[in-house]
Amino acid sequence: MTLTSKTVFPVAVSLMLGLNVAAWWHVSIQTDLAAQAPSNGARQAAASPSAADRLITDYAQQMIAQGRQTFRYDTFGSEAFWGDALQLHRAIAGAKSGGVGDGVSPKAALSIGLKVDVDALPTALQAQIKAGKVNLDDPATTLALLKLNAVVGVTGLFDAGGSLKSMGIQCAFCHSTVDDSFAPGIGKRLDGWANRDLNVGGIVSLAPNLKPFTDLLGVDAATVRKVLGSWGPGRFDAELDKDGKAFRPDGKQAGTLIPPAFGLAGVNLHTWTGFGSVPYWNAYVAATEMHGSGTFFDARLATSAQYPVASRSGAANTRGTPDRVTSKLAALHFYQLAIPAPAPPSGSFDKAASTRGKAIFDAKAKCASCHVPPLYTEPGNNLHTPAEVGVDAFQADRSPTHMYRTAPLAGLWSHQRGGFYHDGRFATLREVVDHYDDLFKLGLTEREKADLVEYLKSL
């Protein structure tokens, strides 16, 4: 048959009508089915979880519980160092309780940044403290608090007669504080918060026996105490026992600020200079800083030129027996990743200024190019050279990376004490903003700088 305009038009119309009818029928059926069927979310809510889903949920809950227990209470066997070797427990107890010296009273302990978990205190004891009926100037009261396991991050080991025979420390020693809800330094635990009140150097320097440090570093006890005393509250030097660098070339102290351990989910490298991941750092600290009995390996630390002390001590291949660390790393990692960054208190920042500051953060100030929301660090390899961030290379060069990590900013408001950057060189957020404005020639106005600070306080 020869197709002409007279035949093509009716055929085309029929085809289109057929297609339209089919399309209408398809849409009609789909609409009807959609009306009869529950939404995907409703179906998921209505359906019983599968065995695999239940397994994952149960596993997650178990890991958080185990990780919390480890974070708060596990010493990893560190009492062999802090108690048996350094004899620090004897300085805490004091001569009247079988130790040495005056002892450490609760007031003294609080003054050097130790915290007390109010939930570990019996109700009757809380009432007595409130009524002023507990002697907080007596080291014996400190021993009573240790027996209750109420001193955050510290475990006292007592003999059958009730005398303090040793002590160990936990992750919470540096990376937990309290909310001060009962009294200053006494309250409910805040896991993951950097304890910027804690004077680690001051505490360690109380030890009657500093021979483990003098032997390792090849210096006398007076020099060790001088170094420990230089750190001040909220600082610790986790590389001193690896490279032996007690002070910066300019004579300033070489410790770094204790970082928070919250808001780390999704963040690649941990610590100021990106040594490694969260579980890497947990193993490093547990086995070589807390001196627990565990395994830690990093061949980079065996380089004698960069790490002469570690090269001599064998810290790059630490093999504690029995290993009380490795089996805890997975749950500890899981728990830390579950700790969210804390939201800022109501009224702690100007909301209108913060909204304007966000626009500055995202665009003109270029902050978001490195502090990528919502992680506020780079997804991936979050490291930069010292020149890129406009600071000296001293701390970076103590790391195998020779670089600085882009620090996550969420919860920044909670760790302003001690300053900003790895060593607190910028006392305020405004100083940080001024630094980058000058480094990158941003040309921020006074109003823009103020707004940007308010936004940073809101994260």
Secondary structure, 3 states (H helix, E strand, C coil): CCCCHHHHHHHHHHHHHHHHHHHHHHHHHHHHHHHHCCCHHHHHHHCCCCHHHHHHHHHHHHHHHHHHHHHHHCCCCCHHHHHHHCCHHHHHHCHHHCCCCCCCCHHHHHHCCCCEEHHHCCHHHHHHHHCCCCCCCCHHHHHHHHHCCCECCEEEEECCCCCEEEEEECCHHHHEEECCCCECCEECEEECCCCCCCCHHHHHCCCCCCHHHHHHHCCCHHHHHHHHHHHCCCEECCCHHHHCCCECCCCCECCEECCCCCCCCCCCCECCCCCECHHHHHHHHHHHHCCCCCEEECHHHHCCCCCHHHHHHCCCEEECCCCCCHHHHHHHHHHHHHCCCCCCCCCCCCHHHHHHHHHHHHCCCCHHHCCCCCCCCCCCCCEECHHHHCCCCCCHHHCCCCCEECCCCCCHHHHCCCCECCCCCECCHHHHHHHHHHHCCCCCCHHHHHHHHHHHHHC
